[in-house]
Amino acid sequence: MDGVHPARQNRSRAKQDALITSGIRMLEDRDYNSLSIAELTAANGVSVGAFYARFSGKDAFFNALQQQVFADVAREAGVRYAPANWVNRSARAVLDDFVTFFVALVRRHRGVIFAALQQETSQPAAWTPVRRSGAALAAPFSSVLISKLTVLPPAQRATRVGFAVQVLYGTLINAVLHDPGPVALADPRLTSEMQQVLAAYLGLANEKTKTRSRLKSDR
């Protein structure tokens, strides 16, 4: 990775990982410009010189931080939305789970996403890891949901699911940047409101009700 000097020893890799973990934590309560290398190194008991032995500068450090965060997110999504995990689940169950998962991820990594948005104004490439992560996160979910979306004609399913993801993604990124409300990013209602909006768009608004009615009739 450009600007990141390979760590050849376990101890060196551990320090590099610790710096990245601290950076993620610090970005939860400050913006990118306020992220201090001196404070970052002091929190990990290493010198500023040791920081520059691992990273060419703050931008390279942030790129490495993003790479780690979003690689972890993509792996988590790939495991979660493996088709075998959803064989006996409904399309609505898949959708509701993804919205819950995505909202939780954005809340967890709000600081990193906001920092990338800040950087994008002067360095357009800073947003690339976020965009790629969004695509990698949506791909396994979309594949599972499309296969179950029998309420829609086959020719419409991929476009509808893609646009549903776009609406969710855009809503959450806008909340990170501006949080205009009335349902803010931290509002517990955000998940259920998004689930209802997207379920209605995908023709799944009544699926839970139908499932419950069928269960009652089987008793």
N, C-alpha and C positions, 0 to 999 in steps of 0.2 A: 504494500500500500504506500502511495506517495507520502513522504514526510514522516513515515513511521519506521524507525530503525528496528530490525528484527531482534527479538530477545532470544539469546542463545542458551541461557541457563534458566532452570526452573525458578530460581530466586528472582531473577530479573523479570521473568514473565509474571510472577506473582505480584511484583511491585507495579508493573504496567497495568495489570488487571485491577489492582487496588486503586490506582489513580483514576481509571475509567469509572469504577464503581462510585468513588467519591464525587466525580464530576456529574454523574447522573443524579446523585442525591442533592448536590449543591444547586443544580438547575431547577429543582423543585420550587425554590424560593427566591431565585434571582434570574435576571436575563443574561444573555450571552456576554454582553459587554461588561457586566459586573462580575463575571467569573474570573477570579484571580488565580494566576499560576502560583504566586507566593502562598496564598491561603490553601490552595489545593495540595501543594507539596508539604506544607507544614502539617496538614491534617494526616498525612501519611508518613511523617518522619523521614522524608527524603529532601535533598537539596534541590534548588532550582536547576543547578547544573545537571543533576540526575534526571530531571524532567527532560531537559534538552538533549540528553543522551538517548532518550527514547522517542521523542517527538521533535520535529523541526520547528514547531511553534504551536500556538493555541489552535489555529485552524486545523492543522494536521491531527492534533489531539481530538478535536471535536469530530472530525471525520472518522477516526478510529472508534470513538464512542458510539456514533451512529451505527457504524458497521456492526458492532457487537450487539447493540440493542435490537436492531431490526433483523439480524440473522437469528437471534433467539426467538423473536416474534414469529418469523416465518416457520421455524422448526416447530414451535408450539402449535401453530395453526395446522401444519401438515399432519401432525399426530392427532390432533383433535378431530379433524374432518377427514380422516381416513374412511373410505366408504364402508368398511366393515363395521365401523362404530354406529352406523345409521341405518342398517338394513331394515330394522323393524320400527323405525321412527317416521313420523309424518313430516310433510313439507313444512307445516307450521312449526313443528318442534325444531327443525333445522334452522329456520329463519329466526325464531325467538332466541335460540342459543347463540347464533352468530351476532345478533344485535347486542346481547348481553356481553359476549366476549369482546366485541370491538369497542364498545363504550368503556369497558373496564380497562382495556389496553390504552386507550387514549387518555383516560384519567391517570393511569399509572405513569405514562411517559409524556405527560403534558409539557413538562419543562424542556425536554429534548425537542419535541415538535415545535414549541414556540421559538426556541433558539434557532432551529432550522429556518423557520419563517423569517426571523430577523435577518439571518445571513443571506437569504435569497435575494434581498434587495440589492446587495453589492456583489454577491457571488451566486448566480443562478444555479450552479451545480450543487449548492448546499441542500437543495430540496430533492435532488435525485434519489438519495437513499430512502427518503420518506415515501416518494412516489413508487419506487420499486417495491418497498415493503408492503404498501397498500395493495399492489397487484398480486404479490406473492401470498398475502394473507387471504385475499378474496378468491384466488383460483381454486383451492380445494373445496371451500364452501360452495362456490358457484357450481362446481361439477356435481356435488351431491344434491343440491337443491334443484337444479335443472332436471335431473333424472326423476325427481318426485313431483314436479310441477304439472301434474296431469290436468289441472283445471284450465290450463292455457293450451292453445294450439302449439304443436312442436316448433313451428317456425318463429314463434314469438318469445319462447322461453329464455333463450340466451340474452336477447336484447332487454327483456324486462328485468331479469336478474341483474344484468350489468348496470342498468339505470338505477335499480334499487340500491345497489352498492354505492353508486355515485352520489345519490341523495344522502345516504348515511354518512359517507366520507365527507362530503361537502358541509353537512350540518355540523359535524364534530370539529372539523378544522376551523370553521367559522367561530365555533364556541371557544376553541383554544385561543384564537386571535382576538376576538371581540367580546365573546360571551354576552350577546345582546339580550338574551331572555326572550320571552318570559320564562322559559324552562332552561335554566343555566346548566353548564356542564356538570356541576356538583349536585344538581337537583336529583333526588332519587326517582322522580317521575320520568326523567329523560329516557330511560331504557324502555319502559312500557309505552310511552307515547310514540317512540320511534317504531316499536314493534307493531303497534296498531296502524300507523301510517303505511308502513311497507307491506303489511299483510293485506290491507285494503287494495293497494296498488297491484299486488300479485294475485288477487282473487282468493286470498286465504282467510279473509276476515271471519268467516263462519266455521272454519275447520275445527277449532277447539270445541265450539258448541255442538257440532255434529258428532264429534268423538265422544263427548260426555253423554249426549242423548243415546248413542248406540250402547255405551256401557250400561246406562240405566236400564235400557230395554232388555239387555242380556241377563239382568239379575232375576 
